[in-house]
Amino acid sequence: MVAVLLILLFSASLQAQVNIETYRDKRGVTGGARFSLSSDLGNVDVVNSAGAGHITVNTSKGVFLGVFKGGVGFLGGKRFANNGVLHLRWTYTASPRYQPELFSQVDYAKARRLDGRTLAGAGLRFNVYAGERSTLSLGNALMWEHEGLDLVPGDRHPSSTALVRLSTYVNLSIQGQVGFSTTAYAQPALSDPGDVRILGTVELSTPIIGPLRQTTSVDFRIDSEPPQGVDKEDVKFGTSFGLKF
């Protein structure tokens, strides 16, 4: 399973963001993987593929979460997009309401001219409501971020940056026969409050048969100071099929 997920990651055109709340589970060891493929052949040949996977390990003291996402797109036989993300997170769950967290992430996104990003952070998760099948949570953290950019000539952005961001998120998750989860992040830079990123995702997962499920997702990203040639707003719609265990 891990080998399959790593292949999906490094063959990677999803946005470099992770809806971590979708993958939280209260059972011992759980996980899953999903994959999508679409094509448009004719006047313009476009092929898109995407994959995602996760593993969640619950212990007596906390929850370990690993998420892998990636995709690749081809236009006229030439690759036009390629991104991937690996996110690791540890949540200490001694208190059902206030839960410290540690996390790290590596990702890249050619469409956003991002050659590579590494981040690490720590914060506190607050469970406003936590029921058997639904949760409403808030999170706040500080994270260190290093980025390497592939800039176009004349771009005034530095090709390499290292800074600290505040990361605040809100999540609503409802899990039943049909699973619904939505998460939104706001991430301003402490050294420049005008440098803000807003990330969000909505996922709806429905069972097909046994462990086979279909997931429809909407991802959005707003970057107040993107590299030259990259739009400030980005919205993606997707559907995929996968297994959950």
MARNULUM-261238 format. One record per residue (C-alpha): residue number from 1; x, y, z. Coordinates in Angstrom, 2 decimals. Layout:
# MARNULUM-261238
(rec NUM; (X; Y; Z))
...
END
This chain:
# MARNULUM-261238
(rec 1; (0.00; 0.00; 0.00))
(rec 2; (2.75; 2.49; 0.94))
(rec 3; (4.57; 1.82; -2.34))
(rec 4; (1.39; 2.52; -4.32))
(rec 5; (0.84; 5.79; -2.48))
(rec 6; (4.40; 6.95; -3.10))
(rec 7; (4.03; 6.19; -6.81))
(rec 8; (0.90; 8.33; -6.87))
(rec 9; (2.74; 11.11; -5.08))
(rec 10; (5.75; 11.30; -7.34))
(rec 11; (3.87; 10.73; -10.59))
(rec 12; (1.94; 13.75; -9.45))
(rec 13; (-1.67; 17.87; -10.53))
(rec 14; (-3.57; 18.49; -7.45))
(rec 15; (-3.15; 21.67; -5.50))
(rec 16; (-0.52; 21.59; -2.78))
(rec 17; (-2.95; 21.55; 0.08))
(rec 18; (-4.37; 18.79; 2.20))
(rec 19; (-7.79; 18.47; 3.79))
(rec 20; (-6.40; 16.67; 6.82))
(rec 21; (-9.79; 16.51; 8.53))
(rec 22; (-11.18; 14.14; 5.90))
(rec 23; (-8.72; 11.48; 7.02))
(rec 24; (-9.13; 11.61; 10.80))
(rec 25; (-10.62; 8.39; 12.13))
(rec 26; (-11.28; 7.14; 15.65))
(rec 27; (-10.54; 3.47; 14.89))
(rec 28; (-7.12; 1.79; 15.29))
(rec 29; (-5.38; 1.78; 11.91))
(rec 30; (-7.29; 3.02; 8.88))
(rec 31; (-6.38; 4.19; 5.41))
(rec 32; (-7.32; 4.35; 1.79))
(rec 33; (-6.28; 5.25; -1.72))
(rec 34; (-8.14; 6.74; -4.65))
(rec 35; (-7.39; 7.48; -8.30))
(rec 36; (-8.98; 9.40; -11.16))
(rec 37; (-8.30; 9.56; -14.90))
(rec 38; (-9.92; 11.80; -17.52))
(rec 39; (-9.21; 12.59; -21.16))
(rec 40; (-10.43; 14.87; -23.92))
(rec 41; (-9.38; 13.66; -27.36))
(rec 42; (-10.09; 15.53; -30.57))
(rec 43; (-9.00; 19.03; -31.57))
(rec 44; (-7.06; 19.22; -28.30))
(rec 45; (-5.70; 16.10; -26.61))
(rec 46; (-5.81; 16.48; -22.84))
(rec 47; (-5.21; 13.70; -20.33))
(rec 48; (-5.37; 14.21; -16.55))
(rec 49; (-4.69; 11.72; -13.80))
(rec 50; (-4.67; 12.18; -10.03))
(rec 51; (-4.14; 10.02; -6.98))
(rec 52; (-4.38; 10.33; -3.22))
(rec 53; (-3.87; 8.09; -0.23))
(rec 54; (-3.67; 8.23; 3.54))
(rec 55; (-2.99; 6.22; 6.65))
(rec 56; (-4.23; 7.04; 10.16))
(rec 57; (-2.82; 5.35; 13.27))
(rec 58; (-4.64; 5.82; 16.59))
(rec 59; (-2.70; 5.13; 19.79))
(rec 60; (-3.49; 5.60; 23.48))
(rec 61; (-1.74; 9.00; 23.45))
(rec 62; (-2.45; 10.44; 20.05))
(rec 63; (-3.12; 10.12; 16.33))
(rec 64; (-0.54; 9.90; 13.54))
(rec 65; (-1.74; 10.95; 10.10))
(rec 66; (0.05; 10.63; 6.75))
(rec 67; (-1.49; 11.99; 3.53))
(rec 68; (-0.19; 11.66; -0.01))
(rec 69; (-1.63; 13.49; -3.03))
(rec 70; (-0.47; 14.00; -6.59))
(rec 71; (-1.32; 14.12; -10.26))
(rec 72; (-0.05; 14.67; -13.76))
(rec 73; (-1.57; 16.27; -16.86))
(rec 74; (-0.66; 16.05; -20.55))
(rec 75; (-1.64; 18.43; -23.33))
(rec 76; (-0.97; 17.26; -26.88))
(rec 77; (1.36; 14.59; -25.54))
(rec 78; (3.41; 17.09; -23.50))
(rec 79; (3.25; 17.37; -19.73))
(rec 80; (1.70; 20.71; -18.68))
(rec 81; (1.17; 20.15; -14.95))
(rec 82; (2.83; 18.12; -12.25))
(rec 83; (2.42; 18.46; -8.47))
(rec 84; (2.58; 16.39; -5.33))
(rec 85; (2.33; 16.73; -1.59))
(rec 86; (3.26; 14.63; 1.43))
(rec 87; (1.81; 15.73; 4.79))
(rec 88; (2.61; 14.19; 8.20))
(rec 89; (0.85; 15.17; 11.44))
(rec 90; (0.82; 14.08; 15.08))
(rec 91; (-2.05; 15.10; 17.37))
(rec 92; (-1.87; 14.55; 21.13))
(rec 93; (-5.34; 13.47; 22.24))
(rec 94; (-5.16; 13.21; 26.03))
(rec 95; (-7.77; 15.99; 26.19))
(rec 96; (-10.86; 15.53; 24.02))
(rec 97; (-11.17; 19.30; 23.51))
(rec 98; (-7.67; 20.90; 23.49))
(rec 99; (-5.15; 18.94; 21.40))
(rec 100; (-1.55; 20.02; 20.62))
(rec 101; (-0.30; 19.17; 17.12))
(rec 102; (3.01; 18.83; 15.29))
(rec 103; (3.15; 18.68; 11.49))
(rec 104; (5.46; 18.81; 8.48))
(rec 105; (4.93; 18.89; 4.73))
(rec 106; (6.85; 18.78; 1.46))
(rec 107; (5.24; 19.67; -1.86))
(rec 108; (5.85; 21.01; -5.36))
(rec 109; (3.56; 22.49; -8.03))
(rec 110; (4.91; 23.23; -11.50))
(rec 111; (1.73; 25.08; -12.54))
(rec 112; (2.37; 27.60; -9.72))
(rec 113; (6.10; 27.75; -10.53))
(rec 114; (6.84; 26.09; -7.19))
(rec 115; (9.94; 23.91; -7.49))
(rec 116; (9.68; 22.80; -3.89))
(rec 117; (8.36; 23.76; -0.48))
(rec 118; (9.20; 22.45; 2.97))
(rec 119; (7.33; 23.44; 6.11))
(rec 120; (7.13; 22.43; 9.75))
(rec 121; (4.92; 23.75; 12.50))
(rec 122; (3.19; 23.30; 15.83))
(rec 123; (-0.14; 24.47; 17.16))
(rec 124; (-3.33; 23.72; 19.05))
(rec 125; (-6.54; 22.13; 17.83))
(rec 126; (-9.80; 22.99; 19.62))
(rec 127; (-12.79; 20.67; 19.22))
(rec 128; (-15.85; 22.89; 19.45))
(rec 129; (-18.03; 19.79; 19.02))
(rec 130; (-16.99; 16.16; 18.72))
(rec 131; (-19.71; 13.56; 18.29))
(rec 132; (-19.61; 9.97; 17.12))
(rec 133; (-20.14; 10.95; 13.48))
(rec 134; (-19.56; 14.71; 13.30))
(rec 135; (-16.98; 17.25; 14.45))
(rec 136; (-16.52; 21.00; 14.36))
(rec 137; (-12.93; 22.05; 15.02))
(rec 138; (-10.69; 25.11; 15.02))
(rec 139; (-6.91; 25.10; 14.75))
(rec 140; (-4.15; 27.64; 15.17))
(rec 141; (-0.42; 27.11; 14.55))
(rec 142; (2.89; 28.74; 13.70))
(rec 143; (4.81; 27.21; 10.82))
(rec 144; (8.22; 27.78; 9.25))
(rec 145; (8.16; 27.63; 5.45))
(rec 146; (10.90; 27.45; 2.84))
(rec 147; (10.09; 27.80; -0.88))
(rec 148; (12.07; 27.54; -4.09))
(rec 149; (10.47; 29.16; -7.16))
(rec 150; (11.09; 28.80; -10.90))
(rec 151; (10.60; 32.45; -11.88))
(rec 152; (10.08; 34.02; -15.30))
(rec 153; (12.55; 36.74; -16.39))
(rec 154; (11.71; 40.11; -14.79))
(rec 155; (9.85; 38.66; -11.78))
(rec 156; (10.75; 40.61; -8.65))
(rec 157; (10.00; 37.70; -6.34))
(rec 158; (13.09; 36.12; -4.77))
(rec 159; (13.74; 32.62; -6.09))
(rec 160; (14.15; 31.31; -2.54))
(rec 161; (12.30; 32.42; 0.59))
(rec 162; (12.14; 31.36; 4.23))
(rec 163; (9.56; 32.83; 6.60))
(rec 164; (7.12; 32.10; 9.40))
(rec 165; (3.37; 32.00; 8.80))
(rec 166; (0.37; 31.86; 11.11))
(rec 167; (-1.93; 29.03; 10.02))
(rec 168; (-5.54; 29.09; 11.20))
(rec 169; (-8.16; 26.57; 10.09))
(rec 170; (-11.79; 25.69; 10.64))
(rec 171; (-13.30; 22.31; 9.83))
(rec 172; (-16.71; 20.68; 9.69))
(rec 173; (-16.86; 16.92; 9.19))
(rec 174; (-19.95; 14.70; 9.03))
(rec 175; (-19.32; 10.99; 8.50))
(rec 176; (-22.05; 8.46; 7.80))
(rec 177; (-23.14; 6.47; 4.79))
(rec 178; (-22.29; 9.65; 2.90))
(rec 179; (-19.25; 11.55; 4.18))
(rec 180; (-18.97; 15.34; 4.03))
(rec 181; (-15.97; 17.43; 5.04))
(rec 182; (-14.96; 21.03; 4.48))
(rec 183; (-11.83; 22.82; 5.70))
(rec 184; (-10.57; 26.39; 5.18))
(rec 185; (-7.13; 27.76; 6.06))
(rec 186; (-5.87; 31.37; 6.38))
(rec 187; (-2.06; 31.69; 6.36))
(rec 188; (-0.60; 35.22; 6.65))
(rec 189; (3.15; 35.79; 6.86))
(rec 190; (4.19; 37.28; 10.21))
(rec 191; (6.81; 39.53; 8.57))
(rec 192; (4.36; 40.81; 5.93))
(rec 193; (0.64; 40.63; 6.86))
(rec 194; (-0.24; 41.52; 3.25))
(rec 195; (1.24; 38.19; 2.13))
(rec 196; (-1.77; 35.96; 2.77))
(rec 197; (-2.82; 32.56; 1.45))
(rec 198; (-6.34; 31.21; 1.81))
(rec 199; (-6.84; 27.52; 1.10))
(rec 200; (-10.00; 25.48; 1.19))
(rec 201; (-11.54; 22.21; 0.16))
(rec 202; (-14.93; 20.50; 0.19))
(rec 203; (-15.28; 16.74; -0.20))
(rec 204; (-18.33; 14.52; -0.56))
(rec 205; (-17.74; 10.77; -0.38))
(rec 206; (-20.38; 8.16; -1.21))
(rec 207; (-20.13; 4.34; -0.97))
(rec 208; (-20.51; 2.18; -4.07))
(rec 209; (-20.00; -1.38; -2.87))
(rec 210; (-17.94; -2.73; 0.02))
(rec 211; (-14.82; -0.57; 0.54))
(rec 212; (-15.19; 1.07; -2.89))
(rec 213; (-16.16; 4.76; -2.68))
(rec 214; (-16.61; 7.72; -5.01))
(rec 215; (-15.36; 11.15; -3.92))
(rec 216; (-16.24; 14.54; -5.40))
(rec 217; (-14.08; 17.47; -4.35))
(rec 218; (-13.74; 21.22; -4.84))
(rec 219; (-10.40; 22.87; -3.97))
(rec 220; (-9.68; 26.58; -3.98))
(rec 221; (-6.56; 28.65; -3.36))
(rec 222; (-6.06; 32.41; -3.08))
(rec 223; (-2.51; 33.81; -2.96))
(rec 224; (-2.18; 37.57; -2.46))
(rec 225; (1.39; 37.63; -3.83))
(rec 226; (1.87; 34.84; -6.40))
(rec 227; (4.87; 34.66; -8.76))
(rec 228; (4.56; 36.53; -12.04))
(rec 229; (2.38; 34.66; -14.52))
(rec 230; (0.43; 32.78; -11.83))
(rec 231; (-3.20; 33.71; -11.09))
(rec 232; (-4.12; 34.84; -7.57))
(rec 233; (-7.19; 32.57; -7.53))
(rec 234; (-7.31; 28.89; -8.43))
(rec 235; (-10.33; 26.56; -8.23))
(rec 236; (-10.34; 22.86; -9.11))
(rec 237; (-13.20; 20.36; -9.35))
(rec 238; (-12.53; 16.64; -9.29))
(rec 239; (-14.05; 13.22; -8.89))
(rec 240; (-12.28; 10.00; -8.05))
(rec 241; (-12.82; 6.37; -7.09))
(rec 242; (-10.96; 4.51; -4.40))
(rec 243; (-10.82; 2.06; -1.52))
(rec 244; (-11.17; 2.70; 2.22))
(rec 245; (-10.07; 0.28; 4.91))
END
